[in-house]
């Protein structure tokens, strides 16, 4: 053993320069491999975005294959669309067009009465470990217990936010979104974006969790879930229908103004019952 140690010391002293060169080569190869891995990862992500799994896990939990809704209980913070507004009226025309379409049997249409923009997704009973669960609620607690415990914190919450919240449809993101049909919403300017992100940060404190996409969360209004892949003809028909109606929706109401966020419960994707109108100041 002593001989081996002496040999190693001798080799190191004699080959120091070559070891430094080998080390530089190793680091170069490692960085090159890392870059290639990241490139492969980015490429893989792009492929997934172009060829998403349809139906995805979220859709399977919420809808049956025939488009009928499944039980999916939980709580969330949303802003309902005003009952009487031009955007909602033109959205109803889009919904009716999807009902008449050749691909309607591949959609789980949401209720027009429940149209809303999600501010913070909250917790649900079936996907609690993936979608997020309040840190102060036992992991095996019934959803009603979770809703009550979160609700107690919502009663005391005072959100620092100037109303209204002003957003508009991102037409390109909506028409190119990978599944049907989700209106992709963005704040109208940097100030509105800061307001919405601040509200989400405050709600994350109330809920006691943040998901990986917390800072990049894409606001949206879901009009339907896609329960099966489209054929090329169906995809073309859907895109044509969507482009036509999105223009009509935007022309009817370029900017959507939303009021106080609402803490809501839901038994499924058809009904969102307000439990607390959150205080904003």
N, C-alpha and C positions, 0 to 999 in steps of 0.2 A: 504493500500500500504506500509505504514511504517512497519507494522507487517511482511509482506512478505519479505521485505528486511532484517530485523533482522533474520528471520528464515533461509534465504539463507546464511547469514554470519555465523550463528551458525553451520549449516550443513557443510559448507566448512571447518571451523576450526576443527570440530570433525572428518571429513572424508578425511582429506588431503591425508593421506597415501593411502587409497583405491582409491581416484581419480587418484593419480599418477600411481597406478597399472593399473587402467582402461585405463588411457591414453596410457601406454606402450602396452597394449593389443590392443587398437584401432589402434595404429601405426603399430603394427605387422600385424593385419588383413588387414589394408589398403595397406601395402607394398606387402602382399601376393596376394591381389586382383589385384594390379597393375601389378605384375609379371605375374599373370594368364592372365590378359588382353593382355599384350605384347606377351605372348606365343600364345594366340589365334590369335592375329594380325599377328604374324609371320607365323603361320600355315595357316591362311587365305590367306596370300600372296603367300605361297608355292602352295596352291590349285589353286589360280588364275594363277600362272605361268605354272602349269601343264595343266590347263583347261582354256585357255584364251578365251575371247570373239572373235570370228571370224565370220564375219569381224569386226574389231574394228572401232572406230569412225574415225580414221585417214584414213583407207582404204575406208570407205563409202564416205567420202568427196572427195576422189581422183579418185575412180573407180566405175563404174556401176557393177551390179551383174554379167554381162556377160563378165567382164574383160576389157571393153572399158573404156578409160579415160574420166574423167569429167573435166570441167573447174576448175582450182585451182590456182589462180594467187598469186604471191608473190615475195619476194626477199630473198636472202640467200648468204652465203659465202661458197664456195666449192672449191675442187680441182678436175678438170676433170682428168680421167685416160689418160695417153698418148695414142694417136691414134695408134701408133705402139709400142706395148709392148707385151711380152709373156703372161702376166697375162690376158690382154684383149682378146688375141687370144683364150686362153683356157676357158675364161668366155663365149665366144661366143659358144663354144662347149657345155657347160653346158646349155646355153639358148636354143640351138637347141634341146637338149635332153628333156628339159622341154616342149618345143613345141610339141614334139612327144609323150609325156607321156599320160597316161590314166587320169591324174588329171589336165591336162592343162586348162580345162574349168573352173577350180576353181582358176585360177591365173590371175592377172593383170600384165602381163609382161611389164617391162619398156623398153624404147628404148635403144638399144645398143650404139647409138650415144651419149646418155646422161649419160653414166656410170660415177660416180663421188663419192668422199668421202666428206660428209658434214663436214665442220669445225665449222660453227655456223648456226643453222637453220633459223634465221631471222624471218620475219613476213609474214603472208599470209592473204588473204581477207576473208576467210570463218571461220577461227578458231582463230581469232586474240586475243580473251580474254583468250584462253587456251594455245596456242602455243607461246604467247608473242607478245608484241606490244611496239614500241619505246616510251619512256617516254615523249619525246618532240613532238610527233605527235598526233594531236587530235584523240580521240578514234573513231570518226565517219568519219575520213578522208578517201577518196577513196584510194585504194591501190597504184595508180599511184602517188598520192601526197606523200604517205609514202615512196615510192621508191625514189622519187626525194629528199626528205628531208634527208633520210639516205645516199643517194648517195653524197650529198654535203659534208657530214661528212667523207665519204669514200675517197673523193678526197684529203682531208687534212691528212688522216691517214698515219702514218709511223709506220709499225709494227716492233718491235724489235724481229727479229727471223732469225736464220741462216738456210739457205736452203741447201739441200732439206729436206723435212719432210719424215721420213723413218718409214714405218709401214709394218706389215705382217698380214696374216690371222690367227685368233685364231680358229684352226680346231675344237676343242671340243665345243666351244661356238657356232660355226656356225652350226654344225651338230645337236646340241641340242637346237637350237633356236626355240621358240614356234611357229613361222609361217614361211611360205616359201615366198621368199627366200632372206636372208640377209647375206652377208658376214661380219662377225664380225671382225673388224680390231683393232689391238693394236699396240702401238709404239714398236719399236724393242728393246729399252732399257730405263732405267730411264731418261737418258738425253733427249731422243726424247720425252718421255712422258712430261717432264717438258717444253719442247719447245711448244708442242701442247697445253698444258694447259695454258701456258702463252699467246699464240696467242688467245685462246678463252677468256681469261680475258680481253685482249686488245679490242677484238671485242665487248665484252659485254659493255665496256665503250662507244664505238662508237654507238652501238644500244640503249643503255640506259635501258637495262633490263637483268635479269638473271632468268632462270627457276630453279625449285627445284633440278633438276638433273645436274645443271651446272658443279659441281665439279666431278661428276661421269659419265658424258656423255659417252656413248659407241659409238665410231666411227664405221661406217659401210658403206657398198656399197649395195644399194638395187637393186636386180635384178627382183623382182616381189613382188606384194602384194597378199595376200591370201583372196579371196572373199567368200569362203565357207569352212566349216570344211572338213577335209579328213576323209574318211572311214578308218578303221584299215588297209585294204589292200593298200589303197592309201598312207597312212602314211608310211607303210613299204617300198613301192616302191620308195617314195620320198627320204627316208633316204638312201636307197641303192644307188640310183642315185647320191645323194649329196656326200656321202662318197667317191665314185669312182672319181667324178670330182674334188672335193676339193683337193684330193691328187695330181691330175694332175696339177691343178692350182698352188699349192705350189711348186711342183717340177719344174714347168716351170719358176717360178719367186718367189723365197723365200722372197725377200724383194721388196716392192713397194716404189719407190722414187717419191715424188710429189713436184711440183714447187710452184710458187707464188699462194697464195689463190686468188680466183676471186670473186668479188662482181657481182652476177648474178640476173637476173629477170627470171621468168618462168610463162607461161600461164597455164601450167599443168605439169604432171610428165614426159612428153616426150621431153621437150626442156628447156635448161638452157642457157640463152643468157648472155655472159660475158659483163658487163658494165664497169668494172674497174679491171685491174690487180693490185692487191694491192702491195705497195712498202714494201719490207722486207730488213732489214739490221742488 
